[in-house]
């Protein structure tokens, strides 16, 4: 067994002997100085292992698991590899998003959301229609750290590029140098009327997952849970404009509804949904839900058996714990983008922090459900992109392959969507006797009612 995978399974509190059922096959796929291929296999492997463990805990048979490297790596690039058939996707990135040379070093501006774009343009003193050349000229007159701080203060997202050594001398780098991809805390359940999960159908059949996450890491987690039978209800603000190119990839398998959490009515409805759920996954920054009265204590009071899974970008300690962030920004901050030693940022060949965190979070959720079934323990999970970056960095460098290997046809499938047929990456991980299935086709956000389906409507696998 790859030590990488054993380390991740141990982090999840898994029984070491169970890894004997997991086989990783194939060679390096993604070109990088970091071992992204093994990390992808490891993250998908422990997620698949946790699904199999839960299936056995609910009365199913134990199973062997194989994770081919091409399938895991393709899954880590799923948003880039999706191919519309007879229709078009908009660009993944906004027109000015990307890397710019400031006076002293590189900086990345993340402007995929309209309010983040507006913040950058206001700080730079530019008009709304400014293009890349105009932005580049404006950025060149700033020191990167000053521009980063100004954009963040204005409610936007930016990250200057630092070497690993520079990052570890910073206040937040020091505070989070040993942060793990996730932490799990448990407590005894106080509920006495918990219905034991059913042992028929797909591994997560009958499990209700409330999804309050955006972009990639959280949606990757809940997408994987949906593929294995969970009923996933995604909640967004009314009219929320997710990155359009991501929605066909991340909405598959889910029902998507909207609630206005700025109102008492919306918050009350969310608490009611949580009361009837098994799992809540959210990526709100620390304090954001609490300011709306949706506290940990209130959620626990409503549903003592609820598995709570939280994720953020920059970790759960230190001065940046509440900072807005994305995979590409964390790569810039912590030293990944600078690791090649080249004159410009050299990012990973996939949004590996997002995808890796997503699969690890799915594994943690499944392990938490297993503990709930077997020992009546309820779990709170905290995950971060920064912790995942630490894990990848600590694994050290490898000799990179020259370029990505061609993708074999078997890693793809064609599915129907609300926009037309889509060639997309299959759910990764091959669990003996278990066939992942997406219960709902991809579609626009906010089109389902904010209610759980009736018992006869739950996907059974």
C-alpha positions in Angstrom: 0.0 0.0 0.0 1.3 3.5 -0.9 2.4 5.3 2.2 0.7 8.4 1.0 -2.7 6.6 1.2 -2.0 4.9 4.5 -1.2 8.3 6.0 -4.5 9.8 4.8 -6.5 6.8 6.1 -4.7 7.2 9.5 -5.6 10.9 9.5 -9.2 9.8 9.2 -8.9 7.4 12.1 -9.4 4.4 9.9 -8.4 0.8 10.8 -4.9 0.3 9.2 -5.8 -3.3 8.3 -8.6 -2.2 6.0 -6.1 -0.7 3.5 -5.3 -4.2 2.4 -8.5 -4.1 0.4 -7.3 -1.1 -1.6 -5.2 -1.4 -4.8 -3.7 1.6 -6.6 -2.8 0.8 -10.2 -1.2 2.6 -13.1 1.8 5.0 -13.2 2.3 8.8 -13.1 -0.1 10.8 -15.1 0.0 14.5 -14.2 3.2 16.4 -14.8 4.4 18.2 -11.6 7.3 18.4 -9.1 4.7 17.5 -6.5 3.3 13.9 -6.4 -0.2 14.9 -7.6 -0.8 11.5 -9.2 -0.3 9.6 -6.0 -2.2 12.2 -4.0 -5.2 11.9 -6.4 -5.2 8.2 -6.1 -4.8 8.4 -2.3 -7.7 10.9 -1.8 -10.0 8.9 -4.1 -8.8 5.7 -2.5 -9.7 6.6 1.1 -13.0 8.1 -0.1 -13.8 4.8 -1.8 -12.6 2.8 1.2 -14.8 4.9 3.5 -17.8 4.2 1.3 -17.1 0.5 1.4 -16.7 0.6 5.2 -20.0 2.3 5.6 -21.7 -0.1 3.2 -20.5 -3.0 5.4 -21.6 -1.2 8.6 -25.1 -1.0 7.2 -25.2 -4.7 6.3 -23.5 -4.9 3.0 -20.6 -7.1 1.9 -17.0 -6.1 2.3 -15.4 -5.2 -1.0 -12.1 -4.9 -2.7 -11.3 -1.5 -4.3 -9.1 -0.5 -7.2 -8.1 3.1 -8.1 -6.5 3.4 -11.5 -4.3 6.5 -11.8 -5.9 7.7 -15.0 -9.4 7.7 -13.4 -8.3 9.5 -10.3 -6.3 12.1 -12.1 -9.1 12.7 -14.7 -11.4 13.2 -11.7 -9.0 15.9 -10.4 -9.4 17.7 -13.7 -13.1 17.0 -14.2 -14.2 20.6 -14.7 -11.5 21.0 -17.4 -12.2 17.7 -19.2 -16.0 18.0 -19.5 -17.1 18.3 -23.1 -20.5 19.6 -24.2 -22.0 17.8 -27.2 -23.8 20.3 -29.5 -23.7 23.2 -27.1 -21.0 25.4 -25.5 -19.7 26.1 -22.1 -18.6 29.7 -21.1 -15.0 30.2 -20.1 -14.0 28.9 -16.6 -12.1 32.1 -15.8 -13.3 35.8 -15.9 -11.6 38.0 -18.4 -9.1 39.6 -16.0 -8.6 36.7 -13.6 -5.0 35.5 -13.5 -1.4 36.2 -12.7 0.1 39.7 -12.9 3.6 41.1 -12.3 3.5 43.7 -9.5 6.5 45.9 -8.8 8.3 43.4 -6.7 6.7 39.9 -7.3 3.8 38.1 -8.9 0.2 38.4 -7.7 -2.9 36.5 -8.6 -6.3 38.2 -8.9 -9.3 36.0 -8.5 -12.3 37.7 -10.2 -14.7 35.0 -11.1 -17.5 36.4 -9.0 -18.8 39.9 -9.9 -18.3 41.4 -6.4 -14.7 40.1 -6.4 -14.1 41.7 -9.8 -15.6 45.0 -8.7 -13.4 45.0 -5.6 -10.2 44.6 -7.7 -11.3 47.4 -10.2 -12.1 49.8 -7.4 -8.8 49.3 -5.7 -6.9 49.7 -9.0 -9.0 52.8 -9.9 -10.2 51.3 -13.2 -13.5 51.4 -15.0 -15.8 48.3 -15.2 -14.8 47.5 -18.8 -11.1 47.5 -18.2 -9.2 44.7 -20.0 -6.1 42.7 -19.1 -3.5 45.1 -20.5 -5.0 48.0 -18.5 -5.1 45.9 -15.4 -1.5 44.7 -15.9 -0.3 48.3 -16.2 -2.1 49.3 -13.0 -0.8 46.3 -11.1 2.8 47.0 -12.1 2.8 50.2 -10.0 1.9 48.3 -6.8 4.0 46.2 -4.4 2.3 42.8 -4.3 1.7 42.6 -0.6 0.1 46.1 -0.5 -2.2 45.3 -3.4 -3.2 42.0 -1.9 -4.0 43.7 1.4 -6.0 46.4 -0.4 -8.0 44.0 -2.5 -8.8 41.7 0.5 -9.9 44.8 2.6 -12.2 45.8 -0.2 -13.9 42.3 -0.1 -12.0 40.8 -3.0 -9.6 37.9 -3.5 -5.9 38.1 -4.3 -2.7 36.4 -3.4 0.9 37.4 -3.8 3.4 34.7 -4.7 5.8 33.6 -1.9 8.4 30.9 -1.7 7.8 28.2 0.9 10.5 29.7 3.1 9.0 33.2 2.9 5.5 31.8 3.7 6.8 30.0 6.8 8.2 33.2 8.2 4.9 35.0 7.9 2.5 35.2 10.9 -0.2 33.0 9.3 2.4 30.6 7.8 3.8 30.0 11.3 0.4 29.6 12.8 -0.7 26.9 10.3 2.6 25.2 9.5 1.4 21.9 11.0 -2.3 22.2 9.9 -3.7 18.9 8.6 -6.1 18.6 5.7 -8.9 17.9 8.2 -9.6 17.3 11.8 -12.4 15.2 13.4 -13.9 15.8 16.8 -16.6 13.4 18.3 -19.1 13.4 21.1 -21.7 11.0 22.3 -25.1 11.4 20.7 -27.9 12.4 23.1 -30.7 11.4 20.8 -32.5 8.2 21.8 -34.8 7.9 18.8 -32.3 7.7 16.0 -33.6 5.4 13.2 -30.8 3.0 12.2 -29.9 3.6 8.6 -31.2 1.0 6.1 -28.9 -1.7 4.9 -30.4 -2.0 1.4 -29.6 -0.3 -1.8 -26.6 1.9 -2.5 -24.0 2.5 0.4 -25.5 5.9 1.2 -29.2 5.2 0.3 -31.5 7.2 2.5 -28.7 9.5 3.8 -29.7 13.2 3.5 -26.9 15.7 2.8 -27.5 19.4 3.0 -24.9 21.2 0.8 -24.1 24.8 1.5 -20.8 24.9 -0.4 -19.5 26.6 -3.6 -17.1 26.2 -6.4 -15.2 23.0 -6.1 -14.1 21.4 -2.8 -17.5 21.1 -1.1 -19.4 20.3 -4.3 -16.8 17.6 -5.2 -17.5 16.0 -1.8 -21.3 16.1 -2.1 -21.1 14.9 -5.7 -19.2 11.8 -4.7 -21.7 11.2 -1.9 -24.6 11.6 -4.3 -23.0 9.0 -6.7 -23.1 6.5 -3.9 -26.8 7.0 -3.1 -27.0 10.1 -0.8 -29.9 12.5 -1.4 -28.1 15.8 -1.7 -29.9 19.1 -1.5 -27.7 22.1 -2.5 -28.8 25.5 -1.1 -27.7 28.8 -2.6 -28.9 32.4 -2.1 -31.7 33.4 -4.6 -30.2 34.4 -7.9 -26.7 33.3 -6.9 -24.3 33.4 -9.9 -22.0 30.4 -9.5 -19.2 30.2 -12.0 -21.4 29.0 -15.0 -18.8 26.7 -16.5 -18.7 24.7 -13.2 -22.4 24.1 -12.7 -22.7 21.2 -15.2 -19.8 19.4 -13.5 -20.7 20.1 -9.8 -24.5 19.9 -9.9 -24.7 16.4 -11.1 -26.6 14.0 -8.8 -28.1 16.8 -6.7 -31.3 18.8 -6.2 -30.5 22.5 -6.2 -32.7 25.0 -4.3 -32.4 28.5 -2.9 -33.0 30.2 0.4 -32.4 33.7 1.6 -30.5 33.4 4.8 -30.7 37.1 5.2 -34.2 36.6 6.4 -35.6 35.0 9.5 -37.9 32.8 7.3 -34.9 31.5 5.3 -32.8 30.7 8.4 -35.8 29.0 10.1 -36.3 26.9 7.0 -32.6 26.0 6.9 -32.7 24.8 10.5 -35.7 22.7 9.6 -33.9 21.1 6.7 -30.9 20.4 9.0 -33.2 18.8 11.5 -34.2 16.3 8.9 -30.7 15.8 7.5 -27.9 13.4 8.3 -25.0 15.6 7.1 -24.5 19.3 6.6 -21.5 20.4 4.5 -20.7 24.1 4.3 -17.9 26.4 3.1 -19.1 29.6 4.8 -16.3 31.6 6.4 -16.0 31.5 10.2 -18.8 33.6 11.8 -20.9 34.0 8.6 -23.6 31.5 9.6 -23.4 32.4 13.2 -24.2 36.1 12.5 -27.4 34.8 11.0 -28.2 32.9 14.2 -27.3 29.5 12.7 -24.8 28.4 15.4 -23.3 25.1 16.1 -25.4 24.8 19.3 -28.6 25.6 17.4 -27.9 23.0 14.8 -27.0 20.4 17.4 -30.1 21.2 19.4 -32.2 20.8 16.2 -30.5 17.5 15.3 -28.2 15.9 17.8 -27.1 13.2 15.3 -26.1 15.6 12.5 -22.7 15.2 11.0 -21.3 18.8 10.6 -18.6 19.2 7.9 -17.0 22.7 7.5 -14.2 23.8 5.1 -12.3 26.9 4.4 -9.4 28.1 2.3 -6.7 29.3 4.7 -7.1 27.1 7.7 -8.7 27.3 11.1 -6.0 29.1 13.1 -4.1 32.3 12.6 -4.9 35.8 11.3 -6.1 34.6 7.9 -8.6 31.9 9.1 -11.5 34.0 7.9 -9.9 35.2 4.6 -11.7 34.5 1.3 -9.7 32.1 -0.8 -9.6 29.6 -3.6 -7.3 26.8 -4.6 -5.2 28.9 -7.0 -4.7 31.6 -4.4 -3.6 29.2 -1.7 -1.1 27.7 -4.2 0.4 31.2 -4.6 0.5 32.0 -0.9 2.1 28.8 0.6 4.9 28.3 -1.9 3.5 25.7 -4.4 3.3 28.1 -7.3 6.9 29.2 -6.7 8.4 25.8 -6.2 9.5 25.3 -9.8 12.0 28.2 -9.4 10.8 29.7 -12.7 10.4 33.5 -13.2 6.6 33.2 -13.1 4.0 31.2 -11.2 3.9 27.5 -12.0 0.6 26.1 -10.6 -0.3 22.4 -10.1 -1.7 20.6 -13.2 -5.1 20.4 -11.6 -7.0 22.2 -8.9 -5.6 19.5 -6.6 -6.2 21.3 -3.3 -9.9 21.6 -4.1 -10.4 18.1 -5.5 -8.2 16.5 -2.8 -10.0 18.3 0.0 -13.3 17.3 -1.6 -12.6 13.6 -1.6 -11.0 13.6 1.8 -14.1 15.4 3.1 -16.3 12.8 1.6 -14.2 10.1 3.2 -14.5 11.9 6.6 -18.3 12.1 6.2 -18.6 8.4 5.4 -16.4 7.5 8.4 -18.5 9.8 10.6 -21.7 8.0 9.4 -20.0 4.6 10.2 -19.2 5.8 13.7 -22.7 7.0 14.1 -24.1 3.6 13.1 -21.6 1.5 15.1 -20.9 3.5 18.2 -23.5 6.3 18.4 -20.9 9.0 18.1 -21.5 12.2 16.3 -18.7 14.0 14.4 -17.8 17.6 13.6 -15.3 17.9 10.7 -13.0 20.8 9.8 -11.2 20.8 6.5 -9.0 23.4 4.7 -7.3 23.8 1.4 -4.2 25.1 3.3 -4.1 21.8 5.3 -4.2 19.9 2.1 -1.4 22.0 0.6 0.7 21.2 3.7 0.1 17.5 3.2 1.1 17.6 -0.5 4.2 19.8 0.2 5.3 17.5 3.1 5.3 14.5 0.7 8.2 16.1 -1.1 9.2 16.4 -4.8 9.1 13.7 -7.5 10.6 13.5 -10.9 7.8 14.9 -13.1 6.5 13.1 -16.2 7.0 15.2 -19.4 3.3 15.7 -20.0 -0.1 14.4 -19.1 -0.8 10.9 -20.5 -3.7 10.6 -23.0 -7.0 10.0 -21.3 -8.4 6.6 -22.0 -12.0 6.4 -23.1 -13.1 4.4 -20.1 -12.6 7.4 -17.7 -15.5 9.2 -19.5 -19.3 8.8 -19.7 -22.0 10.7 -21.6 -24.8 12.1 -19.5 -27.9 14.1 -20.2 -28.0 17.7 -18.8 -30.5 20.5 -18.8 -28.4 22.1 -21.6 -27.7 19.0 -23.7 -25.5 15.9 -23.7 -22.3 16.2 -21.8 -19.2 14.0 -22.0 -17.8 14.0 -18.4 -15.4 12.1 -16.2 -16.9 9.1 -14.4 -17.1 8.9 -10.6 -13.6 7.6 -9.7 -12.7 4.5 -7.7 -13.9 1.0 -8.5 -15.6 -0.7 -5.5 -16.4 -4.4 -6.1 -20.1 -4.9 -6.4 -21.0 -1.2 -6.1 -21.8 0.9 -9.2 -21.9 4.7 -8.7 -25.0 6.3 -10.2 -26.0 9.9 -10.5 -29.6 10.2 -9.3 -30.2 13.6 -10.9 -28.9 15.2 -14.1 -26.9 18.4 -14.0 -29.0 21.5 -14.2 -29.3 25.2 -13.2 -29.1 26.2 -9.5 -32.2 27.1 -7.6 -34.7 25.1 -9.6 -35.9 22.7 -6.9 -38.0 23.5 -3.8 -36.1 23.7 -0.5 -37.6 20.4 0.8 -36.5 16.9 1.2 -38.1 14.4 -1.2 -40.6 11.9 0.1 -39.5 8.3 1.0 -40.6 7.0 -2.3 -38.5 9.6 -4.1 -35.1 8.9 -2.4 -32.5 7.3 -4.7 -32.0 3.7 -3.8 -29.0 2.9 -6.0 
